[in-house]
Amino acid sequence: MHDLWVYCNGGYCRWQDASLSPLERGFLYGDGLFETLRTYAGRPALLGLHVERLRGSARFLDIPLPAEIDKCGDIIRGLLARNSLEDAYVRITMSRGAGQWGLLPSGTFRPSVLVITRPLKPYPAELYERGATIKPLEWRRDVSDPLPRHKTTSYLGNLLARRQCGKPPLSDEAIILNSKGNVCECSTSNLFAVTAGHVVTPPLEDNLLPGVTRRIVLSLCSDEGIPARQESLSLEDIVRADEVFLTNALMEMLPVGRIIGHTDTPRAFPLPGGVTRKLQQLYAEAVRASRSPEAEAQ
Ligand SMILES: Cc1ncc(COP(=O)(O)O)c(C=O)c1O
């Protein structure tokens, strides 16, 4: 890993030579944003949508956008070539950077950008066969908290949620509920339920990350005539659903096999679910071919 090339603040360097300032606000305060995505055969998938989310969050948080963000496609391709990678995990991290000391940023800052590519370690095939086990989290997310809609480097809430899965984990993902009792998402993924052939995912107003994969799944449903809507879901709704699946850029679409922790009796879903399987195939084709027109904006 230490021999890998990374891109750090304006240039390529070896992993162990990358350095950031002691005044780096991403480190001091979590004052930064990140994106994770993957490449398929040397092509960064859905990069335009990931950068669009980063841009929107930077605007919201008033973090000046570094110029390199417009060149992310070239930077990633440069790293893939240097690291001899085709199917890779990519992480783009940017922060407000280093500047004057103090909680509220004042004066000028030079934003930091760090891009890492490393060999993809896919979720185990066995997990897709047995389906993920998911479990409701003990605490609720405030529906008015603005941060969950942004992929900030303050990721401790997600980390704590994931830790609730146990050690060794009893579940693969934690279900996050909001202060109204509606399902938001899981610790590192968006959630979908399928009932009587209808695909439902919680609306952004329930306070969740606007996942890029979620957006593609919704647009595939619309293209393929699969009825889909964004509507609040209770825990009971997902327990009673015919199929449940999770999405993120690395897992793509992961079927849920069991929901535990809501009553004494876990709910087991028969796998594979037909709608999930159909969407898995459509998604795999779309990202590999980057067929989606909105996907290849970079
Ligand atoms: C909390 C949370 N929700 C949803 C997602 C899915 O987002 P995307 O599809 O853009 O990977 C992630 C991805 O890391 C996440 O951390």
The ligand as a Gaussian input file, in Angstrom:
#p B3LYP/6-31G(d) Opt

LIG

0 1
 C      -24.793000       7.120000       5.214000
 C      -24.723000       6.764000       3.763000
 N      -25.864000       6.684000       3.067000
 C      -25.863000       6.359000       1.758000
 C      -24.677000       6.087000       1.087000
 C      -24.716000       5.716000      -0.386000
 O      -24.192000       6.752000      -1.162000
 P      -23.612000       6.448000      -2.637000
 O      -24.659000       5.682000      -3.362000
 O      -23.383000       7.791000      -3.212000
 O      -22.357000       5.658000      -2.442000
 C      -23.467000       6.164000       1.773000
 C      -22.208000       5.911000       1.091000
 O      -21.156000       5.882000       1.647000
 C      -23.486000       6.520000       3.151000
 O      -22.364000       6.620000       3.861000

